[in-house]
């Protein structure tokens, strides 16, 4: 069994939930400003292309979105064996 950490679309999902609760629409660019993190980091994270995740940026992002790390970094298990 092999596991990997996935982030694809997690930011978009969290922004949608926040919009449903508050009625405020926030773009990834605006979220980057609010959380004081680079917008490129958020775009890569949401696309599942982030190779490096700065823990301080992740913490600021979680504080801003009122979520936990597990809401952004999702552990996916597959049946494929890694070599």
mmCIF file as gemmi writes it, N, C-alpha and C atoms, coordinates in Angstrom:
data_model
loop_
_atom_site.group_PDB
_atom_site.id
_atom_site.type_symbol
_atom_site.label_atom_id
_atom_site.label_alt_id
_atom_site.label_comp_id
_atom_site.label_asym_id
_atom_site.label_entity_id
_atom_site.label_seq_id
_atom_site.pdbx_PDB_ins_code
_atom_site.Cartn_x
_atom_site.Cartn_y
_atom_site.Cartn_z
_atom_site.occupancy
_atom_site.B_iso_or_equiv
_atom_site.pdbx_formal_charge
_atom_site.auth_seq_id
_atom_site.auth_asym_id
_atom_site.pdbx_PDB_model_num
ATOM 1 N N . UNK Axp A 1 ? 0.841 -1.176 0 1 0 ? 1 A 1
ATOM 2 C CA . UNK Axp A 1 ? 0 0 0 1 0 ? 1 A 1
ATOM 3 C C . UNK Axp A 1 ? 0.884 1.237 0 1 0 ? 1 A 1
ATOM 4 N N . UNK Axp A 2 ? 0.502 2.219 -0.785 1 0 ? 2 A 1
ATOM 5 C CA . UNK Axp A 2 ? 1.273 3.442 -0.941 1 0 ? 2 A 1
ATOM 6 C C . UNK Axp A 2 ? 0.397 4.642 -0.582 1 0 ? 2 A 1
ATOM 7 N N . UNK Axp A 3 ? 0.983 5.618 0.085 1 0 ? 3 A 1
ATOM 8 C CA . UNK Axp A 3 ? 0.244 6.817 0.44 1 0 ? 3 A 1
ATOM 9 C C . UNK Axp A 3 ? 0.914 8.035 -0.164 1 0 ? 3 A 1
ATOM 10 N N . UNK Axp A 4 ? 0.117 9.059 -0.424 1 0 ? 4 A 1
ATOM 11 C CA . UNK Axp A 4 ? 0.658 10.321 -0.89 1 0 ? 4 A 1
ATOM 12 C C . UNK Axp A 4 ? -0.209 11.449 -0.346 1 0 ? 4 A 1
ATOM 13 N N . UNK Axp A 5 ? 0.387 12.612 -0.247 1 0 ? 5 A 1
ATOM 14 C CA . UNK Axp A 5 ? -0.336 13.785 0.224 1 0 ? 5 A 1
ATOM 15 C C . UNK Axp A 5 ? -0.859 14.541 -0.985 1 0 ? 5 A 1
ATOM 16 N N . UNK Axp A 6 ? -2.148 14.803 -0.99 1 0 ? 6 A 1
ATOM 17 C CA . UNK Axp A 6 ? -2.785 15.511 -2.094 1 0 ? 6 A 1
ATOM 18 C C . UNK Axp A 6 ? -3.327 16.848 -1.607 1 0 ? 6 A 1
ATOM 19 N N . UNK Axp A 7 ? -3.269 17.849 -2.475 1 0 ? 7 A 1
ATOM 20 C CA . UNK Axp A 7 ? -3.805 19.171 -2.148 1 0 ? 7 A 1
ATOM 21 C C . UNK Axp A 7 ? -4.728 19.698 -3.242 1 0 ? 7 A 1
ATOM 22 N N . UNK Axp A 8 ? -4.901 18.944 -4.311 1 0 ? 8 A 1
ATOM 23 C CA . UNK Axp A 8 ? -5.637 19.421 -5.477 1 0 ? 8 A 1
ATOM 24 C C . UNK Axp A 8 ? -7.048 19.885 -5.109 1 0 ? 8 A 1
ATOM 25 N N . UNK Axp A 9 ? -7.33 21.127 -5.446 1 0 ? 9 A 1
ATOM 26 C CA . UNK Axp A 9 ? -8.638 21.771 -5.266 1 0 ? 9 A 1
ATOM 27 C C . UNK Axp A 9 ? -9.048 22.005 -3.815 1 0 ? 9 A 1
ATOM 28 N N . UNK Axp A 10 ? -8.213 21.701 -2.861 1 0 ? 10 A 1
ATOM 29 C CA . UNK Axp A 10 ? -8.585 21.88 -1.457 1 0 ? 10 A 1
ATOM 30 C C . UNK Axp A 10 ? -8.804 23.354 -1.119 1 0 ? 10 A 1
ATOM 31 N N . UNK Axp A 11 ? -7.979 24.242 -1.655 1 0 ? 11 A 1
ATOM 32 C CA . UNK Axp A 11 ? -8.138 25.674 -1.384 1 0 ? 11 A 1
ATOM 33 C C . UNK Axp A 11 ? -9.457 26.161 -1.978 1 0 ? 11 A 1
ATOM 34 N N . UNK Axp A 12 ? -9.757 25.73 -3.195 1 0 ? 12 A 1
ATOM 35 C CA . UNK Axp A 12 ? -11.003 26.114 -3.844 1 0 ? 12 A 1
ATOM 36 C C . UNK Axp A 12 ? -12.207 25.634 -3.039 1 0 ? 12 A 1
ATOM 37 N N . UNK Axp A 13 ? -12.146 24.422 -2.53 1 0 ? 13 A 1
ATOM 38 C CA . UNK Axp A 13 ? -13.234 23.865 -1.721 1 0 ? 13 A 1
ATOM 39 C C . UNK Axp A 13 ? -13.413 24.683 -0.443 1 0 ? 13 A 1
ATOM 40 N N . UNK Axp A 14 ? -12.309 24.993 0.23 1 0 ? 14 A 1
ATOM 41 C CA . UNK Axp A 14 ? -12.384 25.767 1.469 1 0 ? 14 A 1
ATOM 42 C C . UNK Axp A 14 ? -12.906 27.183 1.224 1 0 ? 14 A 1
ATOM 43 N N . UNK Axp A 15 ? -12.505 27.785 0.119 1 0 ? 15 A 1
ATOM 44 C CA . UNK Axp A 15 ? -13.018 29.12 -0.221 1 0 ? 15 A 1
ATOM 45 C C . UNK Axp A 15 ? -14.519 29.063 -0.501 1 0 ? 15 A 1
ATOM 46 N N . UNK Axp A 16 ? -14.978 27.994 -1.141 1 0 ? 16 A 1
ATOM 47 C CA . UNK Axp A 16 ? -16.406 27.818 -1.405 1 0 ? 16 A 1
ATOM 48 C C . UNK Axp A 16 ? -17.199 27.666 -0.112 1 0 ? 16 A 1
ATOM 49 N N . UNK Axp A 17 ? -16.658 26.903 0.823 1 0 ? 17 A 1
ATOM 50 C CA . UNK Axp A 17 ? -17.328 26.738 2.118 1 0 ? 17 A 1
ATOM 51 C C . UNK Axp A 17 ? -17.391 28.065 2.865 1 0 ? 17 A 1
ATOM 52 N N . UNK Axp A 18 ? -16.29 28.817 2.808 1 0 ? 18 A 1
ATOM 53 C CA . UNK Axp A 18 ? -16.254 30.111 3.481 1 0 ? 18 A 1
ATOM 54 C C . UNK Axp A 18 ? -17.281 31.064 2.851 1 0 ? 18 A 1
ATOM 55 N N . UNK Axp A 19 ? -17.392 31.036 1.531 1 0 ? 19 A 1
ATOM 56 C CA . UNK Axp A 19 ? -18.357 31.892 0.845 1 0 ? 19 A 1
ATOM 57 C C . UNK Axp A 19 ? -19.781 31.511 1.241 1 0 ? 19 A 1
ATOM 58 N N . UNK Axp A 20 ? -20.055 30.217 1.368 1 0 ? 20 A 1
ATOM 59 C CA . UNK Axp A 20 ? -21.391 29.769 1.762 1 0 ? 20 A 1
ATOM 60 C C . UNK Axp A 20 ? -21.74 30.246 3.172 1 0 ? 20 A 1
ATOM 61 N N . UNK Axp A 21 ? -20.748 30.283 4.038 1 0 ? 21 A 1
ATOM 62 C CA . UNK Axp A 21 ? -20.984 30.696 5.427 1 0 ? 21 A 1
ATOM 63 C C . UNK Axp A 21 ? -21.091 32.204 5.581 1 0 ? 21 A 1
ATOM 64 N N . UNK Axp A 22 ? -20.237 32.946 4.886 1 0 ? 22 A 1
ATOM 65 C CA . UNK Axp A 22 ? -20.156 34.393 5.107 1 0 ? 22 A 1
ATOM 66 C C . UNK Axp A 22 ? -20.817 35.221 4.01 1 0 ? 22 A 1
ATOM 67 N N . UNK Axp A 23 ? -21.009 34.629 2.842 1 0 ? 23 A 1
ATOM 68 C CA . UNK Axp A 23 ? -21.546 35.372 1.716 1 0 ? 23 A 1
ATOM 69 C C . UNK Axp A 23 ? -20.484 36.19 0.987 1 0 ? 23 A 1
ATOM 70 N N . UNK Axp A 24 ? -19.256 36.16 1.494 1 0 ? 24 A 1
ATOM 71 C CA . UNK Axp A 24 ? -18.159 36.921 0.888 1 0 ? 24 A 1
ATOM 72 C C . UNK Axp A 24 ? -17.374 36.027 -0.071 1 0 ? 24 A 1
ATOM 73 N N . UNK Axp A 25 ? -17.236 36.506 -1.293 1 0 ? 25 A 1
ATOM 74 C CA . UNK Axp A 25 ? -16.456 35.761 -2.283 1 0 ? 25 A 1
ATOM 75 C C . UNK Axp A 25 ? -15.004 36.223 -2.201 1 0 ? 25 A 1
ATOM 76 N N . UNK Axp A 26 ? -14.098 35.275 -1.998 1 0 ? 26 A 1
ATOM 77 C CA . UNK Axp A 26 ? -12.676 35.583 -1.875 1 0 ? 26 A 1
ATOM 78 C C . UNK Axp A 26 ? -11.92 34.795 -2.946 1 0 ? 26 A 1
ATOM 79 N N . UNK Axp A 27 ? -11.129 35.495 -3.738 1 0 ? 27 A 1
ATOM 80 C CA . UNK Axp A 27 ? -10.312 34.832 -4.757 1 0 ? 27 A 1
ATOM 81 C C . UNK Axp A 27 ? -9.032 34.312 -4.114 1 0 ? 27 A 1
ATOM 82 N N . UNK Axp A 28 ? -8.333 33.481 -4.834 1 0 ? 28 A 1
ATOM 83 C CA . UNK Axp A 28 ? -7.051 32.973 -4.335 1 0 ? 28 A 1
ATOM 84 C C . UNK Axp A 28 ? -6.079 34.136 -4.157 1 0 ? 28 A 1
ATOM 85 N N . UNK Axp A 29 ? -6.128 35.101 -5.05 1 0 ? 29 A 1
ATOM 86 C CA . UNK Axp A 29 ? -5.254 36.277 -4.943 1 0 ? 29 A 1
ATOM 87 C C . UNK Axp A 29 ? -5.55 37.064 -3.661 1 0 ? 29 A 1
ATOM 88 N N . UNK Axp A 30 ? -6.835 37.269 -3.377 1 0 ? 30 A 1
ATOM 89 C CA . UNK Axp A 30 ? -7.234 37.999 -2.166 1 0 ? 30 A 1
ATOM 90 C C . UNK Axp A 30 ? -6.872 37.195 -0.908 1 0 ? 30 A 1
ATOM 91 N N . UNK Axp A 31 ? -7.04 35.881 -0.974 1 0 ? 31 A 1
ATOM 92 C CA . UNK Axp A 31 ? -6.662 35.015 0.147 1 0 ? 31 A 1
ATOM 93 C C . UNK Axp A 31 ? -5.167 35.123 0.427 1 0 ? 31 A 1
ATOM 94 N N . UNK Axp A 32 ? -4.373 35.168 -0.629 1 0 ? 32 A 1
ATOM 95 C CA . UNK Axp A 32 ? -2.927 35.311 -0.463 1 0 ? 32 A 1
ATOM 96 C C . UNK Axp A 32 ? -2.592 36.597 0.278 1 0 ? 32 A 1
ATOM 97 N N . UNK Axp A 33 ? -3.287 37.678 -0.065 1 0 ? 33 A 1
ATOM 98 C CA . UNK Axp A 33 ? -3.068 38.951 0.629 1 0 ? 33 A 1
ATOM 99 C C . UNK Axp A 33 ? -3.472 38.858 2.091 1 0 ? 33 A 1
ATOM 100 N N . UNK Axp A 34 ? -4.651 38.298 2.355 1 0 ? 34 A 1
ATOM 101 C CA . UNK Axp A 34 ? -5.146 38.18 3.726 1 0 ? 34 A 1
ATOM 102 C C . UNK Axp A 34 ? -4.241 37.316 4.599 1 0 ? 34 A 1
ATOM 103 N N . UNK Axp A 35 ? -3.747 36.218 4.03 1 0 ? 35 A 1
ATOM 104 C CA . UNK Axp A 35 ? -2.923 35.271 4.789 1 0 ? 35 A 1
ATOM 105 C C . UNK Axp A 35 ? -1.442 35.651 4.775 1 0 ? 35 A 1
ATOM 106 N N . UNK Axp A 36 ? -1.09 36.655 3.981 1 0 ? 36 A 1
ATOM 107 C CA . UNK Axp A 36 ? 0.303 37.085 3.84 1 0 ? 36 A 1
ATOM 108 C C . UNK Axp A 36 ? 1.192 35.937 3.369 1 0 ? 36 A 1
ATOM 109 N N . UNK Axp A 37 ? 0.725 35.269 2.298 1 0 ? 37 A 1
ATOM 110 C CA . UNK Axp A 37 ? 1.5 34.2 1.663 1 0 ? 37 A 1
ATOM 111 C C . UNK Axp A 37 ? 1.593 34.509 0.17 1 0 ? 37 A 1
ATOM 112 N N . UNK Axp A 38 ? 2.617 34.013 -0.505 1 0 ? 38 A 1
ATOM 113 C CA . UNK Axp A 38 ? 2.746 34.264 -1.948 1 0 ? 38 A 1
ATOM 114 C C . UNK Axp A 38 ? 1.583 33.638 -2.725 1 0 ? 38 A 1
ATOM 115 N N . UNK Axp A 39 ? 1.032 34.399 -3.666 1 0 ? 39 A 1
ATOM 116 C CA . UNK Axp A 39 ? -0.096 33.865 -4.445 1 0 ? 39 A 1
ATOM 117 C C . UNK Axp A 39 ? 0.32 32.662 -5.284 1 0 ? 39 A 1
ATOM 118 N N . UNK Axp A 40 ? 1.562 32.648 -5.747 1 0 ? 40 A 1
ATOM 119 C CA . UNK Axp A 40 ? 2.048 31.502 -6.518 1 0 ? 40 A 1
ATOM 120 C C . UNK Axp A 40 ? 2.025 30.223 -5.681 1 0 ? 40 A 1
ATOM 121 N N . UNK Axp A 41 ? 2.324 30.357 -4.399 1 0 ? 41 A 1
ATOM 122 C CA . UNK Axp A 41 ? 2.274 29.217 -3.476 1 0 ? 41 A 1
ATOM 123 C C . UNK Axp A 41 ? 0.854 28.656 -3.431 1 0 ? 41 A 1
ATOM 124 N N . UNK Axp A 42 ? -0.136 29.537 -3.328 1 0 ? 42 A 1
ATOM 125 C CA . UNK Axp A 42 ? -1.531 29.082 -3.265 1 0 ? 42 A 1
ATOM 126 C C . UNK Axp A 42 ? -1.976 28.447 -4.567 1 0 ? 42 A 1
ATOM 127 N N . UNK Axp A 43 ? -1.594 29.04 -5.695 1 0 ? 43 A 1
ATOM 128 C CA . UNK Axp A 43 ? -1.957 28.454 -6.991 1 0 ? 43 A 1
ATOM 129 C C . UNK Axp A 43 ? -1.342 27.062 -7.156 1 0 ? 43 A 1
ATOM 130 N N . UNK Axp A 44 ? -0.075 26.907 -6.781 1 0 ? 44 A 1
ATOM 131 C CA . UNK Axp A 44 ? 0.583 25.591 -6.877 1 0 ? 44 A 1
ATOM 132 C C . UNK Axp A 44 ? -0.056 24.595 -5.913 1 0 ? 44 A 1
ATOM 133 N N . UNK Axp A 45 ? -0.345 25.045 -4.71 1 0 ? 45 A 1
ATOM 134 C CA . UNK Axp A 45 ? -0.957 24.176 -3.707 1 0 ? 45 A 1
ATOM 135 C C . UNK Axp A 45 ? -2.325 23.696 -4.187 1 0 ? 45 A 1
ATOM 136 N N . UNK Axp A 46 ? -3.14 24.589 -4.704 1 0 ? 46 A 1
ATOM 137 C CA . UNK Axp A 46 ? -4.478 24.234 -5.161 1 0 ? 46 A 1
ATOM 138 C C . UNK Axp A 46 ? -4.447 23.343 -6.404 1 0 ? 46 A 1
ATOM 139 N N . UNK Axp A 47 ? -3.413 23.489 -7.202 1 0 ? 47 A 1
ATOM 140 C CA . UNK Axp A 47 ? -3.277 22.659 -8.408 1 0 ? 47 A 1
ATOM 141 C C . UNK Axp A 47 ? -2.636 21.308 -8.102 1 0 ? 47 A 1
ATOM 142 N N . UNK Axp A 48 ? -2.192 21.114 -6.862 1 0 ? 48 A 1
ATOM 143 C CA . UNK Axp A 48 ? -1.528 19.859 -6.505 1 0 ? 48 A 1
ATOM 144 C C . UNK Axp A 48 ? -0.106 19.786 -7.005 1 0 ? 48 A 1
ATOM 145 N N . UNK Axp A 49 ? 0.494 20.929 -7.308 1 0 ? 49 A 1
ATOM 146 C CA . UNK Axp A 49 ? 1.837 20.968 -7.887 1 0 ? 49 A 1
ATOM 147 C C . UNK Axp A 49 ? 2.904 21.449 -6.908 1 0 ? 49 A 1
ATOM 148 N N . UNK Axp A 50 ? 2.53 21.723 -5.67 1 0 ? 50 A 1
ATOM 149 C CA . UNK Axp A 50 ? 3.502 22.235 -4.695 1 0 ? 50 A 1
ATOM 150 C C . UNK Axp A 50 ? 4.463 21.125 -4.289 1 0 ? 50 A 1
ATOM 151 N N . UNK Axp A 51 ? 5.741 21.378 -4.438 1 0 ? 51 A 1
ATOM 152 C CA . UNK Axp A 51 ? 6.763 20.408 -4.039 1 0 ? 51 A 1
ATOM 153 C C . UNK Axp A 51 ? 7.272 20.697 -2.638 1 0 ? 51 A 1
ATOM 154 N N . UNK Axp A 52 ? 7.192 21.947 -2.256 1 0 ? 52 A 1
ATOM 155 C CA . UNK Axp A 52 ? 7.669 22.397 -0.951 1 0 ? 52 A 1
ATOM 156 C C . UNK Axp A 52 ? 6.558 23.186 -0.287 1 0 ? 52 A 1
ATOM 157 N N . UNK Axp A 53 ? 6.252 22.87 0.947 1 0 ? 53 A 1
ATOM 158 C CA . UNK Axp A 53 ? 5.215 23.597 1.671 1 0 ? 53 A 1
ATOM 159 C C . UNK Axp A 53 ? 5.854 24.245 2.893 1 0 ? 53 A 1
ATOM 160 N N . UNK Axp A 54 ? 5.895 25.575 2.875 1 0 ? 54 A 1
ATOM 161 C CA . UNK Axp A 54 ? 6.432 26.32 4.006 1 0 ? 54 A 1
ATOM 162 C C . UNK Axp A 54 ? 5.441 26.219 5.163 1 0 ? 54 A 1
ATOM 163 N N . UNK Axp A 55 ? 5.895 25.714 6.3 1 0 ? 55 A 1
ATOM 164 C CA . UNK Axp A 55 ? 4.989 25.468 7.417 1 0 ? 55 A 1
ATOM 165 C C . UNK Axp A 55 ? 4.409 26.75 8.003 1 0 ? 55 A 1
ATOM 166 N N . UNK Axp A 56 ? 5.192 27.818 8.016 1 0 ? 56 A 1
ATOM 167 C CA . UNK Axp A 56 ? 4.666 29.094 8.522 1 0 ? 56 A 1
ATOM 168 C C . UNK Axp A 56 ? 3.565 29.623 7.597 1 0 ? 56 A 1
ATOM 169 N N . UNK Axp A 57 ? 3.772 29.496 6.296 1 0 ? 57 A 1
ATOM 170 C CA . UNK Axp A 57 ? 2.739 29.916 5.338 1 0 ? 57 A 1
ATOM 171 C C . UNK Axp A 57 ? 1.49 29.058 5.487 1 0 ? 57 A 1
ATOM 172 N N . UNK Axp A 58 ? 1.683 27.767 5.68 1 0 ? 58 A 1
ATOM 173 C CA . UNK Axp A 58 ? 0.56 26.86 5.865 1 0 ? 58 A 1
ATOM 174 C C . UNK Axp A 58 ? -0.226 27.218 7.134 1 0 ? 58 A 1
ATOM 175 N N . UNK Axp A 59 ? 0.486 27.547 8.198 1 0 ? 59 A 1
ATOM 176 C CA . UNK Axp A 59 ? -0.165 27.94 9.455 1 0 ? 59 A 1
ATOM 177 C C . UNK Axp A 59 ? -0.967 29.229 9.278 1 0 ? 59 A 1
ATOM 178 N N . UNK Axp A 60 ? -0.394 30.223 8.579 1 0 ? 60 A 1
ATOM 179 C CA . UNK Axp A 60 ? -1.116 31.478 8.33 1 0 ? 60 A 1
ATOM 180 C C . UNK Axp A 60 ? -2.352 31.231 7.469 1 0 ? 60 A 1
ATOM 181 N N . UNK Axp A 61 ? -2.216 30.348 6.506 1 0 ? 61 A 1
ATOM 182 C CA . UNK Axp A 61 ? -3.333 30.005 5.638 1 0 ? 61 A 1
ATOM 183 C C . UNK Axp A 61 ? -4.458 29.346 6.441 1 0 ? 61 A 1
ATOM 184 N N . UNK Axp A 62 ? -4.099 28.424 7.313 1 0 ? 62 A 1
ATOM 185 C CA . UNK Axp A 62 ? -5.098 27.756 8.161 1 0 ? 62 A 1
ATOM 186 C C . UNK Axp A 62 ? -5.781 28.756 9.09 1 0 ? 62 A 1
ATOM 187 N N . UNK Axp A 63 ? -5.022 29.675 9.658 1 0 ? 63 A 1
ATOM 188 C CA . UNK Axp A 63 ? -5.607 30.703 10.526 1 0 ? 63 A 1
ATOM 189 C C . UNK Axp A 63 ? -6.609 31.563 9.75 1 0 ? 63 A 1
ATOM 190 N N . UNK Axp A 64 ? -6.235 31.939 8.551 1 0 ? 64 A 1
ATOM 191 C CA . UNK Axp A 64 ? -7.091 32.804 7.733 1 0 ? 64 A 1
ATOM 192 C C . UNK Axp A 64 ? -8.367 32.091 7.306 1 0 ? 64 A 1
ATOM 193 N N . UNK Axp A 65 ? -8.246 30.808 6.951 1 0 ? 65 A 1
ATOM 194 C CA . UNK Axp A 65 ? -9.407 30.039 6.49 1 0 ? 65 A 1
ATOM 195 C C . UNK Axp A 65 ? -10.176 29.375 7.639 1 0 ? 65 A 1
ATOM 196 N N . UNK Axp A 66 ? -9.657 29.493 8.854 1 0 ? 66 A 1
ATOM 197 C CA . UNK Axp A 66 ? -10.278 28.854 10.026 1 0 ? 66 A 1
ATOM 198 C C . UNK Axp A 66 ? -10.442 27.356 9.787 1 0 ? 66 A 1
ATOM 199 N N . UNK Axp A 67 ? -9.327 26.729 9.385 1 0 ? 67 A 1
ATOM 200 C CA . UNK Axp A 67 ? -9.344 25.299 9.105 1 0 ? 67 A 1
ATOM 201 C C . UNK Axp A 67 ? -8.122 24.645 9.736 1 0 ? 67 A 1
ATOM 202 N N . UNK Axp A 68 ? -7.997 23.356 9.556 1 0 ? 68 A 1
ATOM 203 C CA . UNK Axp A 68 ? -6.835 22.625 10.057 1 0 ? 68 A 1
ATOM 204 C C . UNK Axp A 68 ? -5.941 22.223 8.888 1 0 ? 68 A 1
ATOM 205 N N . UNK Axp A 69 ? -4.753 21.807 9.204 1 0 ? 69 A 1
ATOM 206 C CA . UNK Axp A 69 ? -3.813 21.349 8.178 1 0 ? 69 A 1
ATOM 207 C C . UNK Axp A 69 ? -4.408 20.178 7.4 1 0 ? 69 A 1
ATOM 208 N N . UNK Axp A 70 ? -5.138 19.313 8.084 1 0 ? 70 A 1
ATOM 209 C CA . UNK Axp A 70 ? -5.74 18.144 7.435 1 0 ? 70 A 1
ATOM 210 C C . UNK Axp A 70 ? -6.796 18.532 6.396 1 0 ? 70 A 1
ATOM 211 N N . UNK Axp A 71 ? -7.34 19.735 6.508 1 0 ? 71 A 1
ATOM 212 C CA . UNK Axp A 71 ? -8.297 20.193 5.505 1 0 ? 71 A 1
ATOM 213 C C . UNK Axp A 71 ? -7.605 20.561 4.195 1 0 ? 71 A 1
ATOM 214 N N . UNK Axp A 72 ? -6.317 20.872 4.261 1 0 ? 72 A 1
ATOM 215 C CA . UNK Axp A 72 ? -5.556 21.279 3.079 1 0 ? 72 A 1
ATOM 216 C C . UNK Axp A 72 ? -4.696 20.138 2.558 1 0 ? 72 A 1
ATOM 217 N N . UNK Axp A 73 ? -3.992 19.47 3.459 1 0 ? 73 A 1
ATOM 218 C CA . UNK Axp A 73 ? -3.136 18.346 3.086 1 0 ? 73 A 1
ATOM 219 C C . UNK Axp A 73 ? -3.888 17.05 3.363 1 0 ? 73 A 1
ATOM 220 N N . UNK Axp A 74 ? -4.315 16.38 2.31 1 0 ? 74 A 1
ATOM 221 C CA . UNK Axp A 74 ? -5.138 15.179 2.442 1 0 ? 74 A 1
ATOM 222 C C . UNK Axp A 74 ? -4.287 13.955 2.107 1 0 ? 74 A 1
ATOM 223 N N . UNK Axp A 75 ? -4.257 12.997 3.033 1 0 ? 75 A 1
ATOM 224 C CA . UNK Axp A 75 ? -3.515 11.767 2.82 1 0 ? 75 A 1
ATOM 225 C C . UNK Axp A 75 ? -4.374 10.802 1.999 1 0 ? 75 A 1
ATOM 226 N N . UNK Axp A 76 ? -3.87 10.443 0.826 1 0 ? 76 A 1
ATOM 227 C CA . UNK Axp A 76 ? -4.58 9.505 -0.041 1 0 ? 76 A 1
ATOM 228 C C . UNK Axp A 76 ? -3.811 8.192 -0.07 1 0 ? 76 A 1
ATOM 229 N N . UNK Axp A 77 ? -4.536 7.108 0.113 1 0 ? 77 A 1
ATOM 230 C CA . UNK Axp A 77 ? -3.905 5.791 0.056 1 0 ? 77 A 1
ATOM 231 C C . UNK Axp A 77 ? -4.332 5.1 -1.224 1 0 ? 77 A 1
ATOM 232 N N . UNK Axp A 78 ? -3.392 4.386 -1.817 1 0 ? 78 A 1
ATOM 233 C CA . UNK Axp A 78 ? -3.702 3.62 -3.025 1 0 ? 78 A 1
ATOM 234 C C . UNK Axp A 78 ? -3.203 2.213 -2.856 1 0 ? 78 A 1
ATOM 235 N N . UNK Axp A 79 ? -3.683 1.331 -3.7 1 0 ? 79 A 1
ATOM 236 C CA . UNK Axp A 79 ? -3.293 -0.072 -3.63 1 0 ? 79 A 1
ATOM 237 C C . UNK Axp A 79 ? -1.971 -0.339 -4.345 1 0 ? 79 A 1
ATOM 238 N N . UNK Axp A 80 ? -1.497 0.617 -5.138 1 0 ? 80 A 1
ATOM 239 C CA . UNK Axp A 80 ? -0.252 0.432 -5.893 1 0 ? 80 A 1
ATOM 240 C C . UNK Axp A 80 ? 0.938 0.416 -4.943 1 0 ? 80 A 1
ATOM 241 N N . UNK Axp A 81 ? 1.869 -0.447 -5.222 1 0 ? 81 A 1
ATOM 242 C CA . UNK Axp A 81 ? 3.079 -0.518 -4.412 1 0 ? 81 A 1
ATOM 243 C C . UNK Axp A 81 ? 4.138 0.406 -4.998 1 0 ? 81 A 1
ATOM 244 N N . UNK Axp A 82 ? 4.865 1.083 -4.123 1 0 ? 82 A 1
ATOM 245 C CA . UNK Axp A 82 ? 5.923 1.942 -4.618 1 0 ? 82 A 1
ATOM 246 C C . UNK Axp A 82 ? 7.215 1.162 -4.746 1 0 ? 82 A 1
ATOM 247 N N . UNK Axp A 83 ? 8.049 1.596 -5.646 1 0 ? 83 A 1
ATOM 248 C CA . UNK Axp A 83 ? 9.314 0.894 -5.897 1 0 ? 83 A 1
ATOM 249 C C . UNK Axp A 83 ? 10.425 1.591 -5.165 1 0 ? 83 A 1
